[in-house]
Amino acid sequence: LNMLGTYQLSHNAFKIKLQQIGTSLKFSSNIDYFTIELKGFDEYLDESIVLLNEFINNVKPDKRKIKQLILSANSERKMEKKDPSIKGKALRDYAAYGENSYYLSRLKPKQIKKIGVEGFINEFKSALNYELDIMYIGNVGFSDVKYSIKNNLELSKNFKKSNSPIYREIQPFNHNTIYILDDQKAVQSQVYFNIMGSINNNKDRAIANAFNKYFGTGMGSIVFQEIREFRSLSYACGARYKVPFYSNKKGYLEGYIGCQADKTTDAISTFNDLIDNFPIKENRFNRIQSQVIQSMNSTKPTFRKYPNQVSNWVKQGFKSDPRRDWVDIYENMSFQDIINFYSYNIKSKPMVTTIISDIKRVDLDAINKFGKIKKVSIKDIFN
């Protein structure tokens, strides 16, 4: 879409028409949303929306652009296979989501060719039939913006229900498992850890921030100090408990270690020990409590992110800024809340570990005690 024009105007001619009034038009998508972003001056709001409407209704397919997409997809695949960090993430996602991993579910170059120009335009038209949020940031009043949109933009009369944002279900696992990809050219290892947590209420979601600061995020965390600072086992490490968008879904702990291949075994052993024997250092609590309260009071969405933030809160069922309640939770929490969070979400639960490394430099016998080993190949994690 970002490379196309209309039946009346070529891509360059349409772009020039937008630029003449200081407007830009951009299309993007991710697993959750298809987004149309229109930027420009308030005085040309009507003209900008008219041009958007013209594009939507008169977009012209161009077979030459499909060839560019295919070339881009092929070069992206080649680059990924050479990038250890991307391979590490692909293996992590394969262990977590299986065939639903982004690296396996995205379109293959030959699928792009098969869908063709008309197919992609049809997908675009189909996307426009789903319910949507319209977010405006600027100086024009609500009623005037509403009037401009209703009079200049043709929207569907019967919107389909959307289930965005998407919750990707992590594959269930009942015992410790280790996925290994042997990369003989790897000088460094990319290691990820995953522990499935529990369904978390609003207090748990707030405590998760305090737990993360204590255990896994930042230079003052347990993971950073024990693995990198005290033992020099990694160049990068951390852990974060991630709460899902929806309150009726389970959260999970994700850990990461980037280290020299010959330090992989010791680094994994140390991380496992921190999980199994959770360090109790209550003297850190006051600092953690102060940090999370200060974070809530001083951090807020930038002006242009207000509508998106409010939209998310509405989708989550909140009727006001939930951070107000979180400050109350932080002011009244104790160190025991952090311990209880660990016990409820992490303690004694199975863990999946993924490792990309030069395996001849890793002690597999030592690794084997942390879980059942499964060896995978590049073809398993990339489509």
JOWO-V439492 format. One record per backbone hydrogen bond with DSSP energy under -0.5 kcal/mol. CO is the residue of the C=O (numbers start at 1). NH is the residue of the N-H. If there is no record, write none. Layout:
[[CO,NH] [CO,NH]]
This chain:
[[1,4] [5,60] [9,6] [10,14] [11,15] [12,16] [13,17] [14,18] [15,19] [16,20] [18,21] [18,23] [19,22] [21,41] [24,39] [26,37] [28,35] [33,30] [33,35] [35,28] [35,37] [36,38] [37,26] [37,39] [39,24] [41,44] [42,45] [44,48] [45,49] [46,50] [47,51] [48,52] [49,53] [50,54] [51,55] [52,56] [53,57] [54,58] [55,59] [58,7] [59,61] [62,65] [62,66] [63,67] [64,68] [65,69] [66,70] [67,71] [68,72] [69,73] [70,74] [71,75] [72,76] [73,77] [74,78] [75,79] [76,80] [77,81] [79,82] [79,83] [80,83] [82,84] [83,87] [84,88] [85,89] [86,90] [87,91] [88,92] [89,93] [90,94] [91,95] [92,96] [93,97] [93,98] [94,98] [96,171] [97,100] [98,101] [101,104] [101,105] [102,106] [103,383] [108,111] [108,112] [109,113] [110,114] [111,115] [112,116] [115,119] [116,120] [117,121] [118,122] [119,123] [120,124] [121,125] [122,126] [123,127] [124,128] [126,129] [127,130] [128,156] [129,160] [133,135] [134,136] [141,145] [142,146] [143,147] [144,148] [145,149] [146,150] [147,151] [148,152] [149,153] [153,155] [160,131] [166,168] [167,169] [176,372] [177,353] [178,374] [179,355] [180,182] [180,376] [181,183] [181,357] [182,184] [183,186] [187,261] [189,191] [189,259] [190,356] [191,257] [192,354] [193,255] [194,352] [195,253] [198,251] [201,205] [202,206] [203,207] [204,208] [205,209] [206,209] [206,210] [207,211] [208,212] [209,213] [210,214] [211,215] [212,216] [212,217] [214,222] [215,223] [216,239] [218,221] [221,225] [222,226] [223,227] [223,228] [224,228] [224,229] [225,230] [227,233] [228,232] [236,258] [238,256] [240,242] [240,254] [241,243] [242,252] [246,249] [249,200] [251,197] [252,242] [253,195] [254,240] [255,193] [256,238] [257,191] [257,259] [258,235] [258,236] [259,189] [260,263] [261,264] [263,267] [264,268] [265,269] [266,270] [267,271] [268,272] [269,273] [270,274] [271,275] [272,276] [273,277] [279,281] [281,284] [282,285] [284,288] [285,289] [286,290] [287,291] [288,292] [289,293] [290,294] [291,295] [292,296] [293,297] [294,298] [295,299] [298,300] [302,305] [302,306] [303,306] [305,309] [306,310] [307,311] [308,312] [309,313] [310,314] [311,315] [312,316] [313,318] [314,317] [321,324] [322,326] [323,327] [324,328] [325,329] [326,330] [327,331] [328,332] [329,333] [330,333] [334,337] [334,338] [335,338] [335,339] [336,340] [337,341] [338,342] [339,343] [340,344] [341,345] [342,346] [342,347] [346,349] [350,196] [351,177] [352,194] [353,179] [354,192] [355,181] [355,357] [356,190] [357,183] [357,359] [358,361] [359,362] [362,364] [363,367] [364,368] [365,369] [366,369] [367,370] [368,371] [372,178] [374,180] [376,182] [377,380] [377,381] [378,381] [378,382]]
